[in-house]
Amino acid sequence: MTRSFKRLLIAGGAGFIGSHFVRYLRAARSDVEITVLDKLTYAGNLANLVDFEGQAGYRFVHGDICDAELVDSLAAQADAIVNFAAETHVDRSLMDPFAFIETDVRGTAVLCEAARKHDHQAFLLVSTDEVYGEVRQGRSEEDDVFRPRSPYSASKAAGEHIAHAYAASFGLPLLVTRGSNTYGPFQYPEKLIPVLITNAIDDLRLPLYNDGSAVRDYLFVDDHCRGIDQVLHEAPSGSVFNIGTGAETSGLQVAEAVLEIMAKPRSLIEFVADRPGHDYRYALDVARITALGWEPQVTFADGLQRTVRWYQDHPEWWRPLKSGEYWEYYRRNYRPLVS
């Protein structure tokens, strides 16, 4: 099937992946009118969208997806909702679980209700591979049972259950994507790759949990956005798709690659106390999205090179973010390794 949209509501469009998706749409589907709704929490940044200010077919609304009245008014002017809005960082969810429950669960329910009420063509929920929990062997398939182990992944799983209940109970035309660890330009410097890059730029220690052996599937943000767009426009309602590369890279390998690109010494690596409930492996079966015609175009080596260069070339973007609140969180989160 093929869908077309005249007006899209992009929730969380000032965040990392959301702003890249807006950028993708403005280039690939310039006829689509886009409304971005974003609360502008610490990880939402209008600088991510500055290129579109004043353009026809684009508008930004500052607001919260938990504000039912506001969401309803915006949904009335859209054909579909794509929801990127979420609290997303596992480490912060361990410090403040209730913020994640509010946005990722209640906020998702508010968006589902608005999409149902206004008979939208699609509601696409951007989820995560972390809902599957730790995968010691094999690969997670879309029909696998959820086994989340952090407040973040549990809140995302709960939001998905709400959306699936709306699909079953009210016929919500639901689409779900579960992406692997995404990286690239404009990512707030609390996630692993931008932490490593920005610390290395300043010759600071590169913190890795325990021994750095936890592995992830690192997906370049442009590839992720293409996958979301393809699901939105081509997948049948009710579909769920894993999006990932199928490759596995440890945190230690990432740190070593960053240091090699930047010609920095390996002695900058610092092992720190492990994250509580740390999932040591995620791995996705991506046969379903591959069958839809999507495949990654950016290798990890190339994507990491591009990302390093972007942070080197844009200190005016990330340096203001690494200020008071950031360092308070950083000191609380990265604790000395006790042997």
Backbone as numpy.savetxt, mean C-alpha at the origin, in Angstrom:
# Nx Ny Nz CAx CAy CAz Cx Cy Cz
-14.79 -9.43 -19.37 -15.63 -8.25 -19.37 -14.75 -7.00 -19.37
-15.32 -5.89 -19.81 -14.59 -4.63 -19.81 -15.50 -3.54 -19.25
-14.99 -2.79 -18.29 -15.73 -1.67 -17.72 -15.08 -0.37 -18.17
-15.88 0.66 -18.20 -15.34 2.01 -18.38 -16.00 2.92 -17.35
-15.27 3.93 -16.94 -15.75 4.83 -15.90 -15.57 6.27 -16.35
-16.53 7.09 -15.98 -16.40 8.52 -16.24 -15.86 9.26 -15.02
-16.22 8.74 -13.82 -15.86 9.46 -12.59 -15.45 8.45 -11.51
-14.25 8.60 -11.00 -13.75 7.71 -9.96 -13.48 8.49 -8.68
-13.85 7.89 -7.56 -13.50 8.40 -6.25 -12.34 7.56 -5.74
-11.19 8.21 -5.53 -9.99 7.52 -5.07 -9.77 7.88 -3.61
-10.10 6.95 -2.72 -9.91 7.18 -1.29 -8.47 6.87 -0.92
-7.85 7.78 -0.17 -6.45 7.60 0.18 -5.51 7.92 -0.97
-5.94 8.81 -1.85 -5.17 9.10 -3.05 -3.96 9.99 -2.85
-3.74 10.51 -1.64 -2.54 11.31 -1.37 -1.44 10.47 -0.73
-1.73 9.20 -0.48 -0.72 8.32 0.09 0.22 7.78 -0.98
1.02 6.83 -0.58 2.07 6.31 -1.47 1.50 5.65 -2.72
0.83 4.51 -2.56 0.32 3.79 -3.74 -0.82 4.57 -4.37
-1.67 5.18 -3.55 -2.81 5.93 -4.08 -2.39 7.05 -5.00
-1.37 7.82 -4.63 -0.93 8.93 -5.47 -0.30 8.43 -6.76
0.38 7.30 -6.70 0.92 6.71 -7.93 -0.22 6.25 -8.85
-1.30 5.75 -8.24 -2.43 5.32 -9.05 -3.09 6.51 -9.73
-3.21 7.62 -9.01 -3.73 8.85 -9.63 -2.83 9.26 -10.79
-1.53 9.21 -10.57 -0.57 9.56 -11.63 -0.75 8.64 -12.83
-0.92 7.36 -12.56 -1.13 6.39 -13.64 -2.40 6.71 -14.43
-3.49 6.98 -13.72 -4.76 7.26 -14.39 -4.68 8.53 -15.24
-4.03 9.56 -14.72 -3.94 10.82 -15.46 -3.16 10.63 -16.76
-2.25 9.68 -16.77 -1.47 9.42 -17.98 -2.17 8.44 -18.92
-2.75 7.39 -18.36 -3.29 6.31 -19.19 -4.77 6.47 -19.50
-5.52 7.18 -18.64 -6.97 7.31 -18.81 -7.36 8.76 -18.50
-6.84 9.67 -19.31 -6.97 11.10 -19.02 -8.40 11.61 -19.12
-9.30 10.81 -19.71 -10.69 11.23 -19.84 -11.50 10.97 -18.57
-10.94 10.25 -17.62 -11.64 9.91 -16.39 -11.51 11.05 -15.39
-12.65 11.49 -14.84 -12.63 12.52 -13.80 -12.30 11.85 -12.46
-11.35 12.44 -11.75 -10.85 11.85 -10.51 -11.11 12.80 -9.34
-11.73 12.24 -8.30 -11.83 12.94 -7.02 -11.01 12.17 -6.00
-10.05 12.82 -5.39 -9.23 12.21 -4.36 -9.76 12.65 -3.00
-10.02 11.68 -2.13 -10.40 11.95 -0.74 -9.29 11.44 0.15
-8.73 12.32 0.98 -7.64 11.89 1.85 -7.67 12.69 3.15
-7.42 12.00 4.24 -7.42 12.61 5.57 -6.13 13.39 5.84
-5.10 13.09 5.04 -3.78 13.72 5.22 -3.22 13.47 6.62
-3.18 12.19 6.99 -2.46 11.81 8.20 -0.97 11.97 7.91
-0.12 11.52 8.83 1.32 11.72 8.66 1.83 11.15 7.33
1.19 10.08 6.82 1.67 9.44 5.60 0.99 9.96 4.34
-0.04 10.80 4.49 -0.66 11.43 3.33 0.01 12.77 3.06
0.24 13.08 1.81 1.08 14.23 1.50 0.59 14.88 0.21
0.13 16.12 0.32 -0.32 16.83 -0.89 0.80 17.06 -1.88
2.05 17.02 -1.41 3.18 17.15 -2.33 3.20 16.01 -3.35
2.60 14.88 -2.99 2.53 13.75 -3.93 1.64 14.04 -5.13
0.74 15.01 -4.99 -0.25 15.30 -6.02 -0.13 16.70 -6.60
0.96 17.37 -6.28 1.08 18.78 -6.67 1.00 18.98 -8.18
1.42 17.99 -8.96 1.41 18.11 -10.42 0.01 18.26 -10.99
-1.00 17.87 -10.23 -2.37 17.84 -10.77 -3.23 19.00 -10.30
-2.71 19.82 -9.40 -3.49 20.94 -8.88 -3.93 21.87 -10.01
-5.23 22.16 -10.04 -5.77 23.05 -11.04 -6.08 22.42 -12.37
-5.77 21.14 -12.53 -6.07 20.47 -13.80 -7.56 20.16 -13.91
-8.08 20.26 -15.12 -9.46 19.84 -15.37 -9.58 18.34 -15.14
-10.69 17.94 -14.56 -10.93 16.52 -14.33 -10.27 15.97 -13.08
-9.72 16.86 -12.24 -9.10 16.42 -11.00 -9.50 17.37 -9.88
-9.83 16.80 -8.72 -10.04 17.63 -7.54 -9.64 16.84 -6.31
-9.22 17.59 -5.29 -8.82 17.00 -4.02 -9.79 17.45 -2.94
-10.21 16.51 -2.10 -11.08 16.80 -0.96 -10.39 16.30 0.30
-10.19 17.19 1.25 -9.58 16.83 2.53 -10.67 16.29 3.45
-10.59 15.03 3.79 -11.61 14.45 4.65 -11.31 13.01 5.00
-12.14 12.47 5.87 -11.94 11.15 6.48 -12.95 10.16 5.89
-12.49 8.95 5.54 -13.43 7.95 5.01 -14.43 7.49 6.07
-14.19 7.81 7.34 -15.15 7.48 8.39 -16.26 8.52 8.50
-16.17 9.61 7.76 -17.19 10.66 7.73 -18.27 10.26 6.73
-19.31 9.60 7.21 -20.32 9.02 6.33 -21.02 10.06 5.46
-21.30 11.23 6.03 -21.99 12.26 5.26 -21.13 12.77 4.11
-19.85 13.00 4.36 -18.94 13.45 3.31 -18.76 12.38 2.25
-18.52 11.15 2.67 -18.33 10.06 1.72 -19.56 9.88 0.84
-20.73 9.96 1.45 -21.97 9.81 0.68 -22.09 10.90 -0.39
-21.76 12.13 -0.05 -21.87 13.22 -1.01 -20.91 13.04 -2.17
-19.72 12.51 -1.91 -18.74 12.30 -2.97 -19.09 11.08 -3.80
-19.58 10.03 -3.14 -19.96 8.82 -3.87 -21.12 9.08 -4.82
-21.98 10.03 -4.48 -23.11 10.38 -5.35 -22.63 10.95 -6.68
-21.39 11.39 -6.74 -20.85 12.01 -7.95 -19.83 11.10 -8.65
-19.84 9.80 -8.33 -18.85 8.87 -8.88 -19.52 7.62 -9.41
-18.81 6.92 -10.29 -19.28 5.63 -10.82 -18.70 4.46 -10.05
-17.59 4.69 -9.36 -16.90 3.62 -8.66 -15.97 4.23 -7.63
-15.60 3.40 -6.64 -14.65 3.79 -5.60 -13.47 2.82 -5.65
-12.27 3.38 -5.57 -11.06 2.58 -5.35 -10.51 3.00 -4.00
-10.40 2.05 -3.08 -10.02 2.41 -1.70 -8.59 2.03 -1.37
-7.72 3.04 -1.33 -6.36 2.89 -0.84 -6.25 3.35 0.61
-7.27 4.02 1.12 -7.19 4.66 2.44 -7.05 3.59 3.52
-5.99 3.70 4.29 -5.75 2.72 5.36 -4.59 3.18 6.22
-4.63 2.77 7.47 -3.42 2.76 8.27 -2.68 1.48 7.87
-1.38 1.60 7.56 -0.75 0.48 6.87 0.51 -0.09 7.52
1.06 0.55 8.54 2.38 0.13 8.99 2.27 -0.80 10.19
2.78 -2.02 10.05 2.69 -3.02 11.11 3.25 -2.48 12.42
4.42 -1.86 12.37 5.06 -1.39 13.60 4.18 -0.39 14.35
3.56 0.53 13.61 2.68 1.50 14.27 1.41 0.83 14.80
0.97 -0.23 14.14 -0.24 -0.92 14.62 0.01 -1.59 15.96
1.25 -1.93 16.24 1.60 -2.51 17.53 1.57 -1.46 18.64
1.72 -0.19 18.25 1.70 0.91 19.22 0.30 1.47 19.43
-0.53 1.45 18.36 -1.86 2.06 18.44 -2.85 1.26 17.59
-3.27 0.09 18.06 -4.16 -0.76 17.25 -5.48 -0.10 16.89
-6.03 0.74 17.76 -7.39 1.24 17.54 -7.47 2.20 16.36
-6.40 2.91 16.06 -6.41 3.77 14.87 -6.58 2.94 13.61
-6.02 1.74 13.61 -6.11 0.86 12.45 -7.52 0.28 12.33
-8.10 -0.08 13.45 -9.46 -0.61 13.44 -10.44 0.44 12.93
-10.27 1.67 13.36 -11.17 2.74 12.96 -11.14 2.96 11.45
-9.96 3.12 10.89 -9.86 3.43 9.46 -10.06 2.20 8.59
-9.38 1.11 8.92 -9.35 -0.04 8.02 -10.63 -0.86 8.07
-11.36 -0.79 9.19 -12.61 -1.55 9.32 -13.82 -0.62 9.16
-13.94 0.33 10.07 -15.11 1.22 9.99 -15.10 2.05 8.71
-13.95 2.57 8.35 -13.87 3.37 7.13 -14.24 2.58 5.89
-13.80 1.33 5.84 -14.16 0.47 4.71 -15.66 0.25 4.65
-16.28 0.05 5.82 -17.73 -0.14 5.86 -18.47 1.09 5.36
-18.00 2.28 5.73 -18.63 3.52 5.27 -18.55 3.61 3.74
-17.41 3.29 3.18 -17.25 3.33 1.72 -18.15 2.30 1.03
-18.20 1.09 1.60 -19.07 0.05 1.03 -20.54 0.50 1.01
-20.97 1.09 2.10 -22.36 1.55 2.17 -22.64 2.62 1.13
-21.71 3.54 0.94 -21.89 4.59 -0.06 -21.93 4.01 -1.47
-21.06 3.06 -1.76 -21.05 2.42 -3.08 -22.35 1.66 -3.32
-22.85 0.99 -2.27 -24.12 0.27 -2.40 -25.27 1.24 -2.64
-25.32 2.29 -1.85 -26.43 3.24 -1.93 -26.52 3.89 -3.29
-25.38 4.17 -3.90 -25.37 4.90 -5.16 -25.16 3.98 -6.37
-25.33 2.67 -6.14 -25.36 1.70 -7.24 -24.13 1.83 -8.14
-22.96 1.82 -7.54 -21.72 1.95 -8.29 -21.45 0.74 -9.17
-20.69 0.97 -10.21 -20.30 -0.12 -11.10 -19.29 -1.06 -10.44
-18.46 -0.50 -9.54 -17.44 -1.32 -8.90 -17.01 -0.67 -7.59
-16.60 -1.52 -6.65 -15.92 -1.08 -5.45 -14.66 -1.91 -5.34
-13.50 -1.29 -5.51 -12.25 -2.03 -5.46 -11.53 -1.72 -4.15
-11.30 -2.75 -3.37 -10.60 -2.63 -2.10 -9.16 -3.09 -2.28
-8.24 -2.19 -2.03 -6.82 -2.51 -2.11 -6.40 -3.11 -0.77
-6.13 -4.39 -0.77 -5.77 -5.11 0.46 -4.30 -5.49 0.41
-3.93 -6.52 1.15 -2.52 -6.84 1.34 -2.31 -8.34 1.46
-1.12 -8.80 1.10 -0.78 -10.21 1.28 -0.68 -10.59 2.76
-0.60 -9.59 3.63 -0.42 -9.89 5.04 -1.66 -10.49 5.70
-2.82 -10.42 5.03 -4.02 -11.05 5.60 -3.85 -12.56 5.72
-2.98 -13.15 4.90 -2.78 -14.59 4.95 -1.93 -15.01 6.15
-1.24 -14.06 6.76 -0.33 -14.40 7.84 0.96 -14.99 7.31
1.75 -15.49 8.24 3.05 -16.05 7.86 2.87 -17.32 7.04
3.64 -17.43 5.97 3.56 -18.58 5.06 4.90 -19.30 5.11
4.96 -20.35 5.88 6.25 -21.04 6.05 6.61 -21.87 4.82
5.61 -22.43 4.16 5.86 -23.24 2.97 4.79 -22.93 1.93
5.13 -23.13 0.66 4.17 -22.94 -0.41 3.87 -21.47 -0.66
2.73 -21.22 -1.30 2.33 -19.85 -1.66 0.84 -19.65 -1.36
0.49 -18.46 -0.96 -0.90 -18.15 -0.62 -1.73 -17.99 -1.88
-2.86 -18.69 -1.92 -3.82 -18.55 -3.00 -5.01 -17.73 -2.51
-5.74 -17.16 -3.45 -6.80 -16.20 -3.10 -7.89 -16.79 -2.22
-8.11 -18.10 -2.27 -9.17 -18.71 -1.47 -8.67 -19.25 -0.13
-7.42 -19.00 0.19 -6.87 -19.49 1.45 -7.51 -18.77 2.65
-7.51 -19.45 3.78 -8.03 -18.88 5.02 -7.11 -17.76 5.51
-7.70 -16.70 6.04 -6.91 -15.61 6.62 -6.36 -16.05 7.98
-5.09 -15.70 8.23 -4.48 -15.96 9.52 -3.62 -14.75 9.93
-4.23 -13.57 10.05 -3.45 -12.37 10.36 -2.86 -12.45 11.76
-1.67 -11.85 11.93 -0.96 -11.95 13.20 -0.53 -10.60 13.76
-0.92 -9.51 13.14 -0.64 -8.17 13.67 -1.94 -7.38 13.66
-2.05 -6.33 14.47 -3.25 -5.50 14.41 -3.48 -4.92 13.01
-2.41 -4.59 12.30 -2.58 -4.09 10.93 -3.22 -5.13 10.03
-2.63 -6.31 9.95 -3.16 -7.33 9.04 -4.55 -7.78 9.48
-4.80 -7.81 10.79 -6.14 -8.18 11.27 -7.17 -7.13 10.87
-6.80 -5.86 10.92 -7.74 -4.81 10.53 -8.02 -4.85 9.03
-7.01 -5.16 8.23 -7.23 -5.29 6.79 -8.10 -6.51 6.49
-7.87 -7.60 7.19 -8.69 -8.79 7.00 -10.14 -8.51 7.39
-10.33 -7.78 8.49 -11.69 -7.45 8.92 -12.38 -6.54 7.91
-11.66 -5.57 7.36 -12.22 -4.72 6.32 -12.64 -5.52 5.11
-11.82 -6.50 4.74 -12.19 -7.38 3.62 -13.46 -8.15 3.94
-13.56 -8.68 5.15 -14.76 -9.44 5.51 -16.01 -8.55 5.43
-15.89 -7.31 5.85 -17.01 -6.37 5.72 -17.40 -6.22 4.25
-16.40 -6.02 3.39 -16.68 -5.82 1.97 -17.31 -7.06 1.35
-16.79 -8.23 1.70 -17.37 -9.48 1.15 -18.80 -9.68 1.67
-19.07 -9.26 2.91 -20.44 -9.35 3.43 -21.37 -8.43 2.65
-20.90 -7.23 2.30 -21.71 -6.33 1.48 -21.96 -6.93 0.10
-20.98 -7.62 -0.44 -21.17 -8.26 -1.74 -22.23 -9.36 -1.66
-22.15 -10.18 -0.61 -23.10 -11.28 -0.46 -24.50 -10.80 -0.08
-24.58 -9.80 0.78 -25.86 -9.36 1.30 -26.58 -8.37 0.40
-25.81 -7.50 -0.25 -26.41 -6.39 -0.99 -26.02 -6.35 -2.47
-25.22 -7.32 -2.90 -24.82 -7.34 -4.31 -23.76 -6.31 -4.66
-23.00 -5.83 -3.68 -21.93 -4.88 -3.96 -20.98 -5.47 -5.01
-20.71 -4.74 -6.10 -19.82 -5.26 -7.15 -18.35 -5.15 -6.72
-17.96 -6.06 -5.85 -16.68 -5.98 -5.16 -15.54 -6.57 -5.99
-14.40 -5.89 -5.94 -13.14 -6.39 -6.45 -12.10 -6.19 -5.36
-11.21 -7.17 -5.18 -10.18 -7.07 -4.15 -8.83 -7.39 -4.76
-7.84 -6.57 -4.45 -6.46 -6.90 -4.81 -5.65 -7.03 -3.53
-4.81 -8.05 -3.48 -3.92 -8.26 -2.34 -2.49 -8.16 -2.83
-1.91 -6.99 -2.64 -0.58 -6.74 -3.14 0.51 -7.16 -2.17
1.66 -7.50 -2.74 2.83 -7.79 -1.91 3.51 -6.48 -1.51
4.64 -6.56 -0.84 5.32 -5.36 -0.34 5.71 -4.43 -1.48
5.11 -3.27 -1.49 5.28 -2.33 -2.60 6.29 -1.25 -2.22
7.09 -0.84 -3.20 8.12 0.16 -2.94 8.25 1.07 -4.15
8.93 2.20 -3.96 9.15 3.13 -5.05 9.22 4.55 -4.53
9.27 5.55 -5.41 9.30 6.95 -5.01 8.05 7.34 -4.22
8.19 8.36 -3.40 7.09 8.95 -2.62 6.63 8.07 -1.46
7.40 7.05 -1.07 6.98 6.22 0.06 7.48 6.82 1.36
6.59 6.99 2.33 6.95 7.59 3.61 8.09 6.81 4.24
9.09 7.51 4.76 10.32 6.83 5.20 10.23 6.13 6.55
9.18 5.33 6.72 9.09 4.43 7.86 9.14 2.99 7.38
8.77 2.75 6.12 8.81 1.42 5.55 10.27 1.04 5.25
10.53 -0.24 5.14 11.92 -0.73 5.13 12.79 -0.06 4.07
12.37 -0.08 2.82 13.26 0.40 1.76 13.56 1.89 1.90
12.58 2.78 2.09 12.96 4.19 2.27 13.70 4.47 3.57
13.49 3.67 4.62 14.31 3.81 5.83 15.76 3.53 5.49
16.00 2.42 4.81 17.37 2.04 4.48 18.03 3.08 3.58
17.30 3.55 2.59 17.88 4.51 1.63 18.19 5.83 2.31
17.20 6.39 2.99 17.41 7.72 3.57 18.43 7.68 4.71
18.47 6.60 5.48 19.51 6.48 6.50 20.89 6.38 5.86
20.99 5.59 4.79 22.28 5.44 4.12 22.77 6.76 3.54
21.87 7.56 3.02 22.25 8.87 2.49 22.96 9.69 3.56
22.47 9.58 4.81 23.02 10.36 5.91 24.05 9.57 6.74
24.46 8.40 6.22 25.44 7.56 6.91 24.98 7.16 8.31
23.67 6.96 8.44 23.11 6.44 9.67 23.00 4.93 9.60
22.82 4.30 10.76 22.67 2.84 10.79 21.42 2.40 10.04
21.50 1.24 9.42 20.37 0.65 8.70 19.78 -0.45 9.57
18.62 -0.21 10.21 18.09 -1.18 11.17 17.41 -2.37 10.49
17.77 -3.56 10.92 17.13 -4.79 10.45 16.70 -5.61 11.65
15.47 -6.11 11.62 14.99 -6.91 12.74 15.74 -8.23 12.84
16.13 -8.55 14.07 16.76 -9.82 14.40 18.01 -10.05 13.55
17.94 -10.98 12.58 19.10 -11.25 11.72 18.86 -10.85 10.27
17.73 -10.15 10.01 17.45 -9.68 8.65 17.01 -10.77 7.68
16.59 -11.91 8.21 16.29 -13.05 7.33 14.84 -13.10 6.85
13.96 -12.25 7.37 12.56 -12.26 6.93 12.49 -11.91 5.45
11.72 -12.67 4.69 11.67 -12.47 3.24 10.32 -11.89 2.83
10.37 -11.07 1.79 9.18 -10.46 1.22 9.28 -10.51 -0.31
8.13 -10.33 -0.94 8.04 -10.19 -2.40 7.91 -8.70 -2.67
8.97 -8.08 -3.19 8.99 -6.63 -3.39 8.50 -6.29 -4.79
7.42 -5.48 -4.81 6.70 -5.13 -6.03 6.85 -3.64 -6.31
7.37 -3.28 -7.48 7.53 -1.87 -7.81 6.16 -1.23 -7.98
6.02 -0.01 -7.47 4.70 0.62 -7.36 4.02 0.79 -8.71
4.76 1.07 -9.77 4.13 1.23 -11.08 3.48 -0.08 -11.55
4.15 -1.20 -11.29 3.58 -2.50 -11.64 2.32 -2.77 -10.82
2.36 -2.41 -9.55 1.19 -2.61 -8.70 0.00 -1.82 -9.23
0.23 -0.58 -9.61 -0.86 0.27 -10.12 -1.44 -0.28 -11.41
-0.60 -0.79 -12.29 -1.12 -1.40 -13.52 -2.01 -2.59 -13.21
-1.60 -3.38 -12.21 -2.42 -4.53 -11.84 -3.76 -4.12 -11.28
-3.77 -3.12 -10.41 -5.03 -2.62 -9.85 -5.94 -2.11 -10.97
-5.37 -1.34 -11.88 -6.15 -0.79 -12.99 -6.73 -1.91 -13.86
-5.95 -2.94 -14.12 -6.44 -4.03 -14.95 -7.59 -4.78 -14.27
-7.46 -5.01 -12.97 -8.54 -5.66 -12.23 -9.79 -4.78 -12.25
-9.63 -3.50 -12.03 -10.76 -2.58 -11.99 -11.53 -2.59 -13.30
-10.84 -2.64 -14.41 -11.49 -2.50 -15.71 -11.84 -3.82 -16.38
-11.21 -4.92 -15.96 -11.40 -6.16 -16.72 -11.89 -7.35 -15.91
-11.73 -7.35 -14.62 -12.06 -8.55 -13.83 -13.55 -8.60 -13.51
-14.14 -9.78 -13.46 -15.56 -9.90 -13.10 -15.79 -9.56 -11.64
-16.95 -9.01 -11.35 -17.30 -8.67 -9.97 -17.19 -9.90 -9.08
-16.73 -9.69 -7.86 -16.54 -10.78 -6.93 -15.16 -11.39 -6.96
-14.30 -10.88 -7.85 -12.96 -11.46 -8.00 -11.99 -10.93 -6.96
-11.06 -11.79 -6.60 -9.94 -11.43 -5.73 -8.66 -11.81 -6.44
-7.67 -10.91 -6.39 -6.42 -11.15 -7.10 -5.22 -10.84 -6.21
-4.31 -11.81 -6.10 -2.98 -11.53 -5.57 -2.18 -10.79 -6.63
-1.39 -9.80 -6.20 -0.50 -9.10 -7.12 0.90 -9.12 -6.53
1.81 -9.77 -7.21 3.19 -9.86 -6.74 4.09 -10.36 -7.86
5.38 -10.46 -7.55 6.35 -10.86 -8.58 6.69 -12.34 -8.52
6.46 -12.94 -7.34 6.85 -14.34 -7.17 8.28 -14.50 -6.69
9.05 -13.41 -6.63 10.43 -13.47 -6.15 10.48 -13.19 -4.66
11.47 -13.73 -3.98 11.62 -13.54 -2.54 12.98 -12.93 -2.23
12.96 -11.89 -1.39 14.19 -11.18 -1.04 14.17 -10.91 0.46
15.27 -11.19 1.13 15.34 -10.96 2.57 15.66 -9.50 2.85
15.37 -9.07 4.06 15.70 -7.71 4.46 17.20 -7.46 4.37
17.99 -8.44 4.76 19.45 -8.30 4.67 19.89 -8.12 3.23
19.30 -8.86 2.31 19.64 -8.70 0.89 19.26 -7.31 0.38
18.13 -6.79 0.85 17.74 -5.44 0.45 18.76 -4.42 0.95
19.13 -4.52 2.22 20.10 -3.58 2.79 21.42 -3.65 2.05
21.89 -4.84 1.77 23.16 -5.00 1.06 23.08 -4.41 -0.34
21.93 -4.57 -1.00 21.78 -4.02 -2.35 21.76 -2.49 -2.33
21.08 -1.91 -1.33 21.05 -0.44 -1.19 22.46 0.09 -0.99
23.21 -0.55 -0.10 24.57 -0.10 0.18 25.47 -0.24 -1.04
25.27 -1.30 -1.80 26.09 -1.49 -3.01 25.79 -0.40 -4.03
24.51 -0.10 -4.25 24.14 0.95 -5.20 24.76 2.28 -4.79
24.78 2.55 -3.49 25.22 3.84 -2.98 26.70 3.87 -2.61
27.38 2.73 -2.83 28.80 2.62 -2.51 29.08 2.99 -1.05
28.25 2.43 -0.17 28.38 2.65 1.27 28.85 1.36 1.94
29.49 1.44 3.10 30.03 0.24 3.75 28.96 -0.63 4.39
29.18 -1.93 4.35 28.25 -2.87 4.96 28.19 -2.70 6.47
29.16 -2.06 7.05 29.19 -1.84 8.50 28.05 -0.95 8.98
27.33 -0.28 8.06 26.18 0.54 8.44 24.99 -0.32 8.88
24.98 -1.60 8.52 23.86 -2.47 8.91 23.89 -2.70 10.41
22.72 -2.57 11.03 22.59 -2.78 12.47 21.39 -3.69 12.73
21.62 -4.82 13.38 20.53 -5.71 13.74 19.91 -5.23 15.05
18.57 -5.16 15.07 17.85 -4.64 16.23 16.87 -5.68 16.75
16.28 -5.40 17.91 15.34 -6.35 18.53 14.19 -6.64 17.58
13.77 -7.88 17.57 12.77 -8.33 16.61 11.41 -7.69 16.88
10.63 -7.57 15.83 9.24 -7.10 15.93 8.39 -8.19 16.59
7.51 -7.83 17.55 6.62 -8.84 18.15 5.74 -9.50 17.08
5.63 -10.83 17.14 4.78 -11.55 16.20 5.24 -11.44 14.76
6.53 -11.30 14.55 7.08 -11.05 13.22 6.77 -12.20 12.26
6.15 -11.89 11.14 5.95 -12.87 10.07 7.24 -12.95 9.25
7.82 -14.12 9.15 9.12 -14.23 8.49 9.04 -14.55 7.01
7.84 -14.84 6.52 7.75 -15.08 5.08 6.32 -14.85 4.61
6.20 -14.08 3.54 4.98 -14.00 2.75 5.33 -14.48 1.34
4.41 -15.18 0.72 4.64 -15.64 -0.65 3.29 -15.82 -1.33
3.14 -15.23 -2.50 1.86 -15.24 -3.20 1.88 -16.14 -4.42
0.78 -16.85 -4.62 0.51 -17.50 -5.90 -0.13 -16.43 -6.80
0.48 -16.14 -7.93 0.00 -15.05 -8.79 -0.55 -15.57 -10.12
-0.95 -16.84 -10.15 -1.45 -17.43 -11.39 -2.70 -16.72 -11.88
-3.56 -16.29 -10.95 -4.84 -15.69 -11.35 -4.63 -14.34 -12.04
-3.78 -13.48 -11.49 -3.54 -12.18 -12.12 -2.75 -12.34 -13.41
-1.89 -13.36 -13.46 -1.16 -13.64 -14.70 -2.12 -14.05 -15.81
-3.11 -14.87 -15.46 -4.10 -15.31 -16.44 -4.94 -14.14 -16.96
-5.07 -13.09 -16.14 -5.80 -11.90 -16.57 -4.99 -11.09 -17.58
-3.68 -11.39 -17.68 -2.83 -10.71 -18.65 -1.80 -9.77 -18.05
-1.74 -9.72 -16.71 -0.77 -8.84 -16.05 0.50 -9.60 -15.71
1.61 -8.92 -15.82 2.86 -9.43 -15.29 3.76 -8.25 -14.94
4.66 -8.41 -13.96 5.53 -7.29 -13.59 6.49 -6.94 -14.73
6.76 -5.66 -14.86 7.67 -5.20 -15.90 8.99 -4.68 -15.34
9.05 -4.44 -14.04 10.23 -3.85 -13.42 10.88 -4.88 -12.49
12.13 -5.24 -12.77 12.84 -6.16 -11.89 13.18 -5.46 -10.57
13.45 -6.25 -9.54 13.79 -5.64 -8.26 15.09 -4.84 -8.38
16.05 -5.34 -9.10 17.32 -4.62 -9.26 17.09 -3.27 -9.90
16.30 -3.22 -10.96 16.05 -1.95 -11.65 15.19 -1.03 -10.79
14.14 -1.59 -10.18 13.26 -0.78 -9.35 13.98 -0.17 -8.17
14.88 -0.94 -7.55 15.62 -0.42 -6.41 16.58 0.69 -6.86
17.24 0.51 -7.99 18.09 1.56 -8.53 17.31 2.85 -8.73
16.14 2.73 -9.35 15.31 3.92 -9.61 14.86 4.57 -8.32
14.53 3.75 -7.32 14.06 4.29 -6.05 15.17 5.00 -5.29
16.35 4.40 -5.25 17.49 5.04 -4.60 17.78 6.39 -5.23
17.80 6.43 -6.57 18.10 7.68 -7.26 17.05 8.74 -6.96
15.79 8.32 -6.86 14.73 9.29 -6.59 14.92 9.93 -5.22
15.22 9.13 -4.20 15.41 9.70 -2.86 16.68 10.56 -2.81
17.69 10.17 -3.55 18.90 11.00 -3.61 18.60 12.35 -4.26
17.72 12.33 -5.26 17.43 13.54 -6.02 16.34 14.41 -5.41
15.62 13.90 -4.39 14.48 14.63 -3.83 14.54 14.75 -2.31
15.64 15.27 -1.78 15.71 15.44 -0.32 14.67 16.42 0.20
14.23 17.34 -0.66 13.23 18.32 -0.23 11.89 17.65 0.06
11.68 16.46 -0.47 10.43 15.73 -0.20 10.51 14.98 1.13
11.61 14.24 1.36 11.64 13.36 2.53 12.27 13.95 3.78
13.17 14.90 3.64 13.82 15.43 4.85 12.83 16.08 5.82
11.86 16.87 5.36 10.91 17.44 6.32 10.07 16.39 7.06
9.93 15.21 6.45 9.14 14.15 7.08 9.89 13.49 8.24
11.22 13.47 8.15 12.02 12.86 9.21 12.35 13.92 10.25
11.30 14.28 11.01 11.44 15.33 12.01 10.97 14.80 13.36
10.48 15.65 14.25 10.20 15.31 15.63 9.41 14.03 15.87
8.17 13.96 15.34 7.32 12.79 15.58 7.95 11.53 14.99
8.55 11.69 13.84 9.17 10.55 13.17 10.26 9.94 14.06
11.13 10.77 14.60 12.23 10.23 15.39 11.75 9.69 16.72
10.67 10.22 17.25 10.09 9.64 18.47 9.60 8.22 18.19
8.88 8.05 17.08 8.45 6.71 16.68 9.66 5.81 16.44
10.65 6.32 15.74 11.83 5.54 15.36 12.54 5.00 16.61
12.73 5.84 17.59 13.42 5.40 18.81 12.60 4.38 19.58
11.29 4.52 19.58 10.44 3.53 20.25 10.46 2.19 19.53
10.57 2.25 18.22 10.41 1.04 17.42 11.69 0.21 17.30
12.82 0.87 17.10 14.07 0.16 16.88 14.88 0.14 18.18
14.86 -1.01 18.81 15.50 -1.19 20.10 16.73 -2.07 19.98
17.70 -1.93 20.86 18.94 -2.73 20.75 18.65 -4.22 20.77
19.43 -4.95 20.02 19.31 -6.41 19.98 19.94 -6.99 21.23
19.18 -7.78 21.96 19.70 -8.44 23.18 19.96 -9.89 22.86
21.21 -10.28 22.97 21.58 -11.67 22.61 21.41 -12.59 23.82
